[in-house]
Amino acid sequence: MDCCCFSYTNRPTFPSPTLLNFRGNASSVGRRLCRKKFRPGQLSSNHSKPFLQHNDRFQHLVYQQYSYFQPVRTYKRTITAQAGNQGWDLGRFFRTLYFFNGPPSPAKFIEFVVGKLSNPSPSEPVNAMDSSGIVLVAGATGGVGRRVVNILRNKGLPVRVLVRNKDKARSMLGPDIDLVGNLTNFQVVGDITKDSTLAPEYFKGVKRVINAVSVIVGPKEGDTPDRAKYSQGIKFFEPEIKGDSPEMVEYIGMKILINAVKASVGVRSGKLIYGYEGNSVKELAWGALDDVVMGGVSESSFQVDPTGGENGGPTGLFKGVVSTANNGGFSSIRTRNFPVPEDLSAYDGLELRLKGDGRRYKLIVRTSSDWDTIGYTLSFDTVEGQWQSVRLPFSSLRPIFRARTVSDAPPFDPSNILSLQLMFSKFEYDGELNPTFVEGAFQLPVSSIRSYIKDPITPRFVHVGSAGVTRTERPGLDLSKQPPAVRLNKELGFILTFKLKGEDLIRESGIPYTIVRPCALTEEPAGADLIFDQGDNITGKISREEVARICVAALESPYACDKTFEVKSVVPFSEPFTVDPENPPPEKDYDVYFKTLKDGITGKEVLEQSPVAV
């Protein structure tokens, strides 16, 4: 008669210095089940050694739980395995359910088993992805901002505006405009200087931003309701700051706006979902989910190897032993459902940094909290013995349910990711087999999983700044030949100083950006020939309509990405520019100008005595 011997130790020890095991916790239900005696040939498999050989000799298996804060508990059992007769480990099955769902109730267990037998489709539909790609315009009632809104709407693009005065926005932009925070009791619809007014839901679906917010400068003696004096240009009046200070609007407001939109528009480097990258660490609760759930005996685990990474640092390790006994044939690890869904709608896919073993694996992404539901799946091949980056586009994920493609499944929704799963399986999809599948031990080091933006990257944040922002402290500059804002920087609350600080926040944010620095703005029509320059040296004038067109064009151009530039028309101040309605100038291809721009030139190089040429 076969025996099952059980011993329990509880000693205050800590994880091995060379390997941290992050298996799921065993439940009291699972522990009780582990005490039962097994029939001859029945297998209780919680092992990390190669799969049991088919013989009649006794072997010892060890199940270990490691935690940073709890003592190690070790369960030892003596079991036997007979050739051709692999027993199903009911205890491990329940521990699997417990890890992902908590203590399984009899009702839930019966429902799960009935579901397996009847093979129904998932009961909970997955929400369709919002792919609208809304463009948020901040400062939408200003001279440039309202023109940006009109251009975007004429192009048929979805627009949302961030304004402080709802009634003003309605009268200026029309009753059908999508106002951020359009609540009946909101006096302040959205103000970048007040963090409390920018609720996260205001930015849901926003993929790109054009920021035309600026501190208000006006005549000391006052102005007409339509700001006629201001529209003539600053040289026609004695200016002063109206309303919030430059520091509040241009610097603190910029910081608040960037923080509010960053999750929606994304950053160039992507978002770390799991792993170890330099000083960045993001851990997830991984648990084994093997073919034990369908009667198989394969087994896997997730561990952290502190020195197994690419450069000798830590890495996650998906390892196990896979067997086709009992009609099984897959091992996997899956995360617990995230407490808050990951919104990766700003990105194009997931990138895994891993060390291959020549096998084909699967990544499964779920957007439902259900235990047994559609998994959006993509297989990937690995190169044996090499660290590699594997990019898995969201657009290539296949809706799979129990190894079958669900043809009428909703589109994948990257804004509601609830769990991830890595799998090594005999099976592909729809009856196809994995050509690299081999029974036995496997291991896949995975150092990180992060989202990515596909190339070519285009700007996600276009900012309207001002020429002259670096000139106030430039040595040897003749201020008498500079625009009034440069000469009056101190009197105007250091307006250009804080505009430059706001620019620096954008450049440091990681968001793909374009910073447009127009010279003096006019109410003239667009259409004049333009001069694009870098280094903050030029003076002149440019139409607000032209600046609005440049901003919208920059959103679509990889050549404008991460560039800072000044722009003016070739028409001198002394000459008005007009357009013949019967013979308007041709539309410009702004890429011709964007292609001339270089990275890293801001005008600060002179201040920092950088070798970069201006």
Buried (B, 14 or more C-beta within 10 A) or exposed (E): EBEBEEEEEEEEEEBEEEBBBBBBBBBEBBBEBBEEEBEEBBBBBBBBEEBBEEEEEEBEBEBBBBBEEEEBBBBEBBBBBBEEBBBBBBBBBBBBBBBBBEEBEEEBEEEBEEBBEEEEEBEEEBEEBBEEEBBBBBBBBBBBBBBBBBBBBEEEBBBBBBBBBBEEBBEBBEEEBEBBBBEEEEEBBBBBBBBEBBEEEBBBBBBBBBBBBBBEBBBEEEBEEEEEBBBEBBEEBEBBBBEBBBBBBBBBBBBBBBEBBBBBBBBBEBBBBBBBBEEEEBEBBBBBBBBBBBBBBBBBBBBBBBEBBBEEBBBBBBBBBBBBBBEBBBBBBBBBBBEEBBBBBBBBBBBBBBBBBEBBBBBBBBBBEEBBBBBBBBBBEBEEEEBEEBEBEBEEBBBBBBBEEBEEBBBBBBBBBBBBBBBBBBBBEEEEEBEBBEBEEBBBBBBBBBBBBEEEBBBBBBBBBBBBBBBBEBEEBEEEEBBBBBBBBEBBBBBBBBBBBBBBBBBEBBBBBBBBBBBBBBEBBBBBEBBBBBBBBBBBBBBBBBBBBBBBBBBEBBBBBBBBBBBBBEBEBEEEBEBEEEEEEEEBEBBEBBEEBEEEBBBBBBBEEEEBEE
